[in-house]
Amino acid sequence: MELRQLRYFVAVAEELNFGRAAERLLIAGPSLSQQIKALERDLGVRLFDRDRRSVSLTPAGAALLPHTRALIERADDLRNHVARVSGSEPVWLGYVTWLPADVGSRVFAVAQLHVDPWAGPSHTQAERVSTGSLDLAICRLGVDDLERYRLNARLLGADRLFAVAIGDDTTDVRVEDAIVLVADGKTPWSSWNAYAEQLSRDTGARLVHVSDCGILGAAFFDHVRAHARPIVNSPRGQTATLPSDLVKRPLVAPRVHWPWSVVWRRDEARPAVLATVEALTDGVGDLGVNAPDAWLPKDDPNRR
């Protein structure tokens, strides 16, 4: 059981509608439903009665609600007390899938860093920074996105993407000989879709639309098995363990990079936030994303 799950429970209990609660929390509806089910499993009780038309609290859910509100209030009070005692200003950081391993030690001297436990898609984390629920986020945005959300960005990290293929051949794959997947419909993969479509246009990689959001996990592996060509892996799958019948193959001509930028509001004036940006990005450099054989989308702010 996690504090964020309790916050999700309160939001659904107040809205009695998973869609509205998800919009309020700035998360995807399926993710919210999964978190509530996980909370119910941990507690050993059903919190909501739900069908296609309505959502209502069970007796157990109604009994738990006031205690949950009180617990969240105490947690917020504790967080504020720790910030006052420590003497350093709290800074809230969101992310998508990647954080520097030493993120805390990098900023220890300039701010009290809190990493938000919910990892959301790039566009969601950008909106949270824009609206003030986060101070910073590590994500990937295009220049139009930065303009829309009124954010600044600075390069912090980069994943070199690879292809996944069936068999035991681990030799290089030219990008033009690979497949890149995009997810159809309303999906949390909008940032990836824009990136994948640009990659296909620039390199000749074959674009394949999928309706099961199979960009990650078991569904992605099934797509790999169903196609003769290797399939470009997404940044959210960088550390996933591959099934025994699949292998990684390096992508070349060009080398494909997914950059991670730290973003913050253009009108940000808090010294702790600005100092955190400097501490995080000090000495990072180019990370090879602008090498002659590298590829970045044309709209990427780190492109030179």
C-alpha positions as CSV (number, residue, x, y, z in Angstrom):
1,M,0.0,0.0,0.0
2,E,1.4,3.4,-1.0
3,L,0.4,6.9,-0.1
4,R,-0.3,7.8,-3.8
5,Q,-2.8,4.9,-4.0
6,L,-4.6,6.4,-1.0
7,R,-4.7,9.7,-2.8
8,Y,-6.2,7.9,-5.8
9,F,-8.8,6.3,-3.6
10,V,-9.9,9.6,-2.2
11,A,-10.2,11.1,-5.7
12,V,-12.3,8.3,-7.0
13,A,-14.5,8.4,-3.8
14,E,-15.1,12.1,-4.3
15,E,-15.8,12.0,-8.0
16,L,-17.5,8.5,-8.1
17,N,-16.3,8.4,-11.7
18,F,-13.0,6.9,-12.8
19,G,-12.7,9.1,-15.9
20,R,-13.1,12.3,-14.0
21,A,-10.8,11.2,-11.2
22,A,-8.2,10.2,-13.7
23,E,-8.4,13.7,-15.3
24,R,-8.1,15.3,-11.9
25,L,-5.1,13.3,-11.1
26,L,-3.5,13.7,-14.5
27,I,-3.1,10.0,-15.1
28,A,-4.5,7.5,-17.6
29,G,-7.8,5.8,-16.7
30,P,-6.6,2.2,-17.0
31,S,-3.6,3.1,-14.7
32,L,-6.0,4.5,-12.1
33,S,-8.2,1.4,-12.2
34,Q,-5.2,-0.9,-11.8
35,Q,-3.9,1.1,-8.8
36,I,-7.3,0.9,-7.1
37,K,-7.4,-2.8,-7.7
38,A,-3.9,-3.2,-6.2
39,L,-5.0,-1.2,-3.2
40,E,-8.0,-3.4,-2.7
41,R,-5.8,-6.5,-2.9
42,D,-3.4,-5.1,-0.3
43,L,-6.3,-4.1,2.1
44,G,-8.2,-7.3,1.5
45,V,-11.5,-5.5,0.9
46,R,-13.5,-4.1,-2.0
47,L,-13.7,-0.4,-1.9
48,F,-16.0,0.3,-4.8
49,D,-19.0,-1.3,-6.5
50,R,-18.6,-0.5,-10.2
51,D,-20.3,-1.4,-13.4
52,R,-20.5,0.3,-16.8
53,R,-22.9,3.0,-15.6
54,S,-22.0,3.8,-12.0
55,V,-19.4,3.8,-9.3
56,S,-20.3,3.7,-5.6
57,L,-18.5,3.2,-2.3
58,T,-18.9,-0.1,-0.6
59,P,-19.5,0.0,3.2
60,A,-15.8,-0.8,3.7
61,G,-14.8,2.0,1.4
62,A,-17.1,4.5,3.1
63,A,-15.7,3.6,6.5
64,L,-12.1,3.9,5.2
65,L,-12.6,7.3,3.5
66,P,-12.4,9.6,6.6
67,H,-9.4,7.7,8.0
68,T,-7.6,8.0,4.6
69,R,-8.2,11.7,4.4
70,A,-6.8,12.1,7.9
71,L,-3.7,10.0,7.0
72,I,-3.0,12.0,3.9
73,E,-3.3,15.3,5.9
74,R,-0.9,14.0,8.5
75,A,1.6,12.9,5.7
76,D,1.4,16.4,4.2
77,D,2.0,18.0,7.6
78,L,5.0,15.7,8.1
79,R,6.5,16.6,4.7
80,N,6.1,20.4,5.5
81,H,7.6,19.9,9.0
82,V,10.6,18.1,7.6
83,A,11.2,20.9,5.1
84,R,11.1,23.5,7.8
85,V,13.4,21.6,10.1
86,S,15.9,20.8,7.3
87,G,16.4,24.5,6.4
88,S,16.6,23.6,2.7
89,E,13.7,24.3,0.3
90,P,11.8,21.4,-1.1
91,V,11.8,20.8,-4.8
92,W,9.5,18.3,-6.4
93,L,10.8,16.3,-9.4
94,G,8.7,14.0,-11.7
95,Y,10.0,11.6,-14.3
96,V,8.8,9.1,-16.9
97,T,11.0,6.0,-16.7
98,W,14.6,7.2,-16.1
99,L,16.4,9.0,-13.3
100,P,20.1,9.5,-12.8
101,A,21.3,6.9,-10.2
102,D,22.9,9.7,-8.2
103,V,20.0,12.2,-8.5
104,G,19.8,12.8,-4.7
105,S,23.5,13.4,-4.2
106,R,23.8,15.8,-7.2
107,V,21.4,18.3,-5.5
108,F,21.9,17.6,-1.8
109,A,23.7,20.9,-1.2
110,V,21.2,23.1,-3.0
111,A,17.7,21.7,-2.3
112,Q,15.6,19.1,-0.5
113,L,14.7,16.9,-3.5
114,H,11.5,14.9,-3.5
115,V,11.0,12.5,-6.4
116,D,7.3,12.1,-7.1
117,P,6.5,8.4,-7.0
118,W,4.1,8.4,-9.9
119,A,6.0,8.0,-13.2
120,G,3.8,9.4,-16.0
121,P,4.1,10.0,-19.7
122,S,6.2,12.9,-20.9
123,H,3.2,15.1,-21.9
124,T,1.6,14.5,-18.5
125,Q,4.6,15.4,-16.5
126,A,5.1,18.5,-18.7
127,E,1.6,19.6,-17.9
128,R,2.1,19.0,-14.2
129,V,5.2,21.2,-14.2
130,S,3.3,23.9,-16.2
131,T,0.4,23.9,-13.7
132,G,2.7,23.9,-10.7
133,S,2.1,20.4,-9.2
134,L,5.7,19.6,-10.0
135,D,8.7,21.9,-10.0
136,L,10.8,19.9,-12.5
137,A,10.4,16.8,-14.6
138,I,12.7,14.6,-16.6
139,C,11.0,13.8,-19.9
140,R,11.2,14.2,-23.7
141,L,9.5,17.1,-25.4
142,G,9.6,18.8,-28.8
143,V,10.1,22.6,-29.2
144,D,6.4,23.0,-29.8
145,D,5.6,21.2,-26.6
146,L,8.0,23.5,-24.7
147,E,6.2,26.5,-26.2
148,R,2.8,25.2,-25.4
149,Y,3.6,24.5,-21.8
150,R,5.9,27.5,-21.4
151,L,8.9,25.5,-20.3
152,N,12.6,25.5,-20.6
153,A,14.6,22.3,-21.2
154,R,18.2,21.2,-20.7
155,L,19.7,17.8,-21.7
156,L,20.2,15.5,-18.8
157,G,20.5,11.9,-20.2
158,A,20.0,9.8,-23.4
159,D,19.0,6.3,-24.1
160,R,20.4,4.7,-27.3
161,L,17.5,2.6,-28.6
162,F,18.0,-0.9,-29.9
163,A,15.9,-3.4,-31.9
164,V,14.4,-6.6,-30.5
165,A,14.3,-9.6,-32.8
166,I,13.4,-13.3,-32.7
167,G,16.3,-15.8,-32.9
168,D,19.9,-15.6,-31.9
169,D,21.4,-13.1,-34.4
170,T,22.8,-10.1,-32.4
171,T,24.4,-8.3,-35.3
172,D,23.7,-4.6,-36.2
173,V,20.4,-3.7,-37.8
174,R,20.1,-0.7,-40.2
175,V,17.1,1.4,-39.1
176,E,15.6,1.2,-42.5
177,D,15.3,-2.6,-42.1
178,A,13.5,-2.3,-38.8
179,I,9.9,-1.8,-37.7
180,V,8.7,1.0,-35.4
181,L,5.3,0.6,-33.7
182,V,2.8,3.4,-32.9
183,A,-0.3,3.0,-30.7
184,D,-3.7,3.8,-32.2
185,G,-6.4,5.6,-30.4
186,K,-6.4,7.7,-27.2
187,T,-3.2,6.6,-25.5
188,P,-0.5,7.6,-23.1
189,W,2.0,6.9,-25.9
190,S,1.5,10.2,-27.7
191,S,5.1,11.4,-27.1
192,W,6.4,8.1,-28.4
193,N,4.0,8.1,-31.4
194,A,5.3,11.5,-32.6
195,Y,8.9,10.3,-32.1
196,A,8.3,7.0,-34.0
197,E,6.5,8.7,-36.9
198,Q,9.4,11.1,-37.3
199,L,11.9,8.3,-37.2
200,S,10.0,6.4,-39.9
201,R,9.8,9.5,-42.1
202,D,13.5,10.3,-41.7
203,T,15.0,6.8,-42.0
204,G,12.6,4.6,-43.9
205,A,11.8,2.4,-40.9
206,R,8.5,0.6,-41.5
207,L,5.7,2.1,-39.4
208,V,3.2,-0.4,-38.0
209,H,0.1,0.7,-36.1
210,V,-1.1,-1.5,-33.2
211,S,-4.4,-1.3,-31.4
212,D,-3.4,-3.0,-28.2
213,C,-0.9,-0.4,-26.9
214,G,1.7,-3.1,-27.5
215,I,4.7,-0.8,-27.3
216,L,5.8,-2.5,-24.1
217,G,5.8,-5.8,-22.2
218,A,4.3,-9.1,-23.3
219,A,2.2,-7.5,-26.1
220,F,5.4,-6.0,-27.6
221,F,7.2,-9.3,-27.5
222,D,4.2,-10.9,-29.3
223,H,4.5,-8.3,-32.1
224,V,8.2,-9.1,-32.4
225,R,7.4,-12.8,-32.8
226,A,4.8,-12.0,-35.4
227,H,7.1,-10.0,-37.8
228,A,10.1,-11.0,-39.8
229,R,11.8,-7.6,-39.2
230,P,13.4,-6.5,-35.9
231,I,11.3,-3.9,-34.0
232,V,12.6,-0.8,-32.4
233,N,12.4,-0.9,-28.6
234,S,10.9,2.1,-26.7
235,P,12.7,3.9,-23.9
236,R,10.2,2.4,-21.4
237,G,11.5,-1.0,-22.3
238,Q,15.2,-0.3,-22.0
239,T,15.7,-2.3,-18.9
240,A,13.1,-5.1,-19.5
241,T,14.3,-8.7,-19.4
242,L,13.8,-10.3,-22.8
243,P,12.2,-13.7,-23.2
244,S,14.7,-16.4,-24.1
245,D,13.6,-16.6,-27.7
246,L,14.3,-12.9,-28.3
247,V,17.5,-10.9,-28.6
248,K,18.7,-7.3,-28.7
249,R,20.2,-5.9,-31.9
250,P,22.0,-2.6,-32.1
251,L,20.4,0.0,-34.4
252,V,22.8,1.7,-36.9
253,A,22.7,4.1,-39.8
254,P,21.7,6.1,-37.9
255,R,22.2,5.4,-34.1
256,V,18.9,6.3,-32.6
257,H,18.8,8.3,-29.4
258,W,16.0,9.1,-27.0
259,P,17.1,12.2,-25.1
260,W,15.9,13.0,-21.5
261,S,15.7,16.7,-20.6
262,V,15.0,18.3,-17.3
263,V,12.2,20.9,-17.8
264,W,11.1,23.8,-15.7
265,R,8.7,26.8,-16.0
266,R,10.0,29.8,-17.9
267,D,8.8,32.1,-15.2
268,E,10.4,30.0,-12.4
269,A,12.0,32.4,-9.8
270,R,12.7,30.1,-6.9
271,P,16.5,29.9,-6.3
272,A,16.3,26.3,-5.1
273,V,14.6,25.1,-8.3
274,L,17.0,26.9,-10.6
275,A,20.0,25.7,-8.5
276,T,18.6,22.1,-8.8
277,V,18.6,22.5,-12.6
278,E,22.2,23.6,-12.6
279,A,23.3,20.8,-10.2
280,L,21.5,18.1,-12.2
281,T,23.0,19.2,-15.6
282,D,26.5,20.3,-14.6
283,G,29.0,18.6,-16.8
284,V,26.5,16.5,-18.7
285,G,27.6,17.7,-22.1
286,D,26.2,16.5,-25.5
287,L,26.0,12.7,-24.7
288,G,26.6,11.9,-28.3
289,V,23.1,12.9,-29.5
290,N,24.5,15.2,-32.1
291,A,27.2,13.0,-33.4
292,P,27.3,12.6,-37.2
293,D,25.9,9.1,-37.1
294,A,23.2,10.0,-34.5
295,W,19.5,10.7,-35.0
296,L,17.2,13.0,-33.1
297,P,13.8,14.3,-34.2
298,K,13.9,17.6,-36.0
299,D,11.8,19.2,-33.3
300,D,14.1,18.1,-30.4
301,P,15.4,21.1,-28.4
302,N,18.8,19.3,-28.0
303,R,19.4,19.1,-31.7
304,R,22.2,21.3,-33.0
